[in-house]
Amino acid sequence: MGAAAAGGGAATGETIVHVMALSTPSRPGWRWRIVNYAGELVEESRDVFGTIAIAVAEGTRRLEQMNTVDRSEPPRPYRSTSHLRGRWRV
């Protein structure tokens, strides 16, 4: 699978929403995906594009049309294991 992403706003303090382009062997060609800060899929293109650049440009255009605010929380990088501590004492 190929992938590329275009995001923005980190330097200006804006919320980051990513536009990604992907291609899979089962579905050749490039499609765009819009993913929020939590990594959740917001929208995916139905159209297929010939190049990665065109797919990212079209996805960015769609993101601008959506004019949404991302209020998602980023996923936690790890899960606490405190619930396991002391469980196996003899």
C-alpha positions in Angstrom: 0.0 0.0 0.0 1.3 3.4 -0.9 0.4 6.5 1.2 1.1 10.2 1.5 -0.3 12.9 3.7 -0.8 16.6 3.8 -1.7 18.3 7.1 -1.5 21.7 8.4 -1.9 24.0 11.3 0.6 22.8 13.8 2.7 25.9 13.6 -0.3 28.2 13.8 -2.0 26.4 16.7 -4.9 25.2 14.5 -6.3 21.7 14.8 -4.6 19.2 12.5 -6.7 17.2 10.0 -4.8 15.1 7.6 -5.5 14.4 3.9 -3.9 11.2 2.9 -3.6 9.5 -0.5 -3.5 5.7 -0.7 -3.4 2.9 -3.2 -3.8 -0.8 -2.7 -3.2 -3.7 -5.0 -6.8 -4.8 -4.9 -8.0 -1.2 -5.9 -5.3 0.3 -8.2 -5.1 4.1 -8.5 -5.0 6.7 -5.9 -7.8 7.8 -3.5 -7.8 10.4 -0.8 -8.9 10.1 2.8 -9.5 12.7 5.4 -8.5 11.6 8.9 -9.0 13.6 12.1 -6.4 14.1 14.9 -7.6 10.9 16.7 -6.9 8.9 13.5 -10.5 8.3 12.7 -11.7 8.3 9.1 -13.8 11.4 8.3 -14.3 10.9 4.6 -12.9 8.9 1.7 -13.1 9.5 -2.0 -15.1 7.3 -4.3 -13.1 8.5 -7.3 -9.8 7.1 -8.4 -6.9 9.5 -9.5 -4.0 8.8 -11.7 -1.3 10.3 -9.4 -0.7 10.8 -5.8 -0.4 14.6 -6.2 -3.9 14.9 -7.8 -5.5 12.7 -5.1 -4.0 14.8 -2.3 -4.9 18.1 -4.1 -8.6 16.9 -4.5 -8.7 15.7 -0.9 -7.4 19.1 0.3 -10.0 20.8 -1.8 -12.7 18.7 -0.3 -11.4 19.4 3.2 -11.6 23.1 2.6 -15.2 22.7 1.3 -16.2 20.8 4.5 -15.1 23.7 6.7 -15.3 21.6 9.9 -13.7 21.9 13.3 -11.9 18.9 14.6 -12.6 18.4 18.3 -11.3 14.9 18.6 -8.8 13.8 21.2 -5.5 12.1 20.1 -5.2 8.4 21.0 -3.2 7.6 24.0 0.2 6.2 23.0 0.1 3.5 25.7 -2.4 1.9 28.0 -1.8 1.8 31.7 -1.2 -1.6 33.2 -1.9 -0.5 36.8 -4.9 -2.8 36.8 -2.6 -5.8 36.4 -0.2 -4.9 39.2 -0.5 -7.0 42.3 -2.8 -9.4 40.6 -0.6 -12.5 40.7 0.8 -12.4 44.2 1.2 -15.7 45.9 
